[in-house]
């Protein structure tokens, strides 16, 4: 996806990547990124959840409109919904605890976001 985004940008088309891994989007040089903490394979939310999907797409379009420079990342505070009776759906897609590298990246992104909001 990052290569495709850069290719489109070089052709004059603006792009926004919606990803569950904004850390890597930043490292790979994606022009604009919307990050969500959802299970892998579900960057727009659960299948059939039009409200969440539409809201995330609107946030991506808002970033496209408001971005002040290349490499801008906007983290969204959406929470993966709990299913009645538990979080089996989430557990099916992700381990119970993030791996040490994922935990470190999440903590770094949150600290970076808090620092940006404080300045």
SVG drawing of the C-alpha trace seen along z (x, -y; Angstrom):
<svg xmlns="http://www.w3.org/2000/svg" viewBox="-25 -24 36 41">
<polyline fill="none" stroke="black" stroke-width="0.4" points="0.0,0.0 2.7,-2.6 4.3,-2.1 0.9,-2.5 0.1,-5.7 3.5,-7.2 2.9,-6.3 -0.5,-8.0 1.0,-11.0 3.7,-11.3 0.9,-11.4 -0.8,-14.2 -3.5,-12.3 -3.7,-12.8 -3.9,-9.7 -4.7,-8.7 -3.8,-5.3 -6.2,-3.8 -4.2,-1.3 -4.0,0.6 -0.2,0.1 0.5,-3.7 4.0,-3.2 5.0,-1.3 3.1,-3.8 5.3,-6.5 8.5,-4.5 7.6,-3.7 6.8,-7.4 3.1,-7.3 2.0,-10.9 -1.1,-10.9 -2.2,-8.2 -5.2,-7.5 -4.5,-4.9 -7.0,-2.8 -6.4,-0.2 -8.6,2.6 -7.8,6.2 -5.7,7.0 -7.7,7.0 -10.4,4.7 -9.1,1.1 -12.6,-0.2 -14.3,1.8 -16.5,4.8 -18.3,6.1 -21.7,4.5 -21.0,1.6 -21.7,-1.2 -21.7,-3.9 -18.1,-3.2 -16.9,-2.6 -18.5,-5.8 -17.0,-7.8 -13.5,-6.5 -13.7,-7.3 -14.9,-10.8 -12.0,-11.2 -9.6,-10.1 -11.2,-12.6 -11.0,-15.3 -7.2,-14.6 -6.9,-14.8 -8.4,-18.3 -6.7,-19.5 -3.2,-18.0 -0.5,-20.7 2.4,-18.6 3.7,-15.3 3.8,-12.4 0.9,-13.6 -0.7,-10.8 -4.0,-11.1 -4.8,-8.5 -8.5,-7.8 -9.9,-6.8 -12.4,-4.2 -12.7,-1.1 -13.3,2.4 -16.8,3.2 -17.2,6.1 -19.5,8.8 -22.3,9.9 -20.8,12.6 -17.2,11.6 -14.6,10.6 -14.2,13.8 -14.1,12.1 -11.2,9.9 -9.4,12.9 -9.8,14.8 -7.8,12.2 -5.2,11.1 -3.3,12.5 -4.6,11.6 -1.6,9.4 0.3,7.4 3.8,8.6 6.6,6.6 7.4,4.7 3.7,3.9 3.3,2.7 6.4,0.5 5.1,-1.0 1.6,-1.7 3.2,-3.3 5.5,-5.5 2.6,-6.6 0.4,-7.5 3.2,-9.4 3.9,-11.2 0.2,-12.1 0.0,-13.4 3.1,-15.5 1.6,-17.0 -1.7,-17.7 0.1,-19.4 2.1,-21.8"/>
</svg>
